[in-house]
Amino acid sequence: MPVDRLAIELLDPGHPRDGVSILGGEPFAQPDGLLALVLALRSGGCRHILCYSGYTYEALRRQAGWQPAIRAVLDEIDVLIDGPYVAALADGAGPWTGSANQRVLTLKPPPAHTSTDGAPLVTDRSSPRLP
């Protein structure tokens, strides 16, 4: 399915939502396609985009050095839930994470919550703060 059509389906006004979550497999394994989807969602009026990744934020930033699409996605999404799922840590998971090692990172915080050093904010695992 073409990315533009997928975005139209995801933003169908017949199904109210306040944003889109991207997960399944590893979204960042196809960074160019992921970026195309994120940009199509934004151009379609999507206000909140949350993305899961088995990679940590730090690993994604390193990969962004040779894959500019990864940097562009990280600059565009609102929330990243990072880290691999670890079954042994599942008991410590929050409602947004599958295991206790995963973090909820607000990459585009509301202006009042912007960190002074530009680092992502680690939010309460139970409720990511969306702008």
C-alpha positions, 0 to 999 in steps of 0.5 A: 500500500502506498504511504500516502494511502496508508496515512489517509486510512490511518487518519480516517475521520470516521474513527476519532483519535488524538494521534497515531502509534507506530509499532510492530517489527522494527519501524526504524529498520526501514527509515526512509519508509518510516519518514515518508509515513511520518511526514504524510501523517503530519501533512494530513493533520496528525497532531501526535505521533508515538513510535516504539523501537527496540533500539534505544534513543542513543543507538538511534541517534548514532545510526542517524549519523549515517542514516539521515532519515532516522534523525528526521524521524526523531526530530518529527515524532512526539514520543519514542518508547525505546528499548528491547522487550525483555520478558524477564522484566515484564512484571515492571512494565507500565501501561505504555511499555512492555518491560521495565527497561523501556523508556517513554521519551517525550521528544517534542514536549510542550513549551513549558516542559522543554529541557534546557539542554535539548535532551529528551524528557523521560516521562512517567512510564504510565502516561507520556506527555503529548504536546 
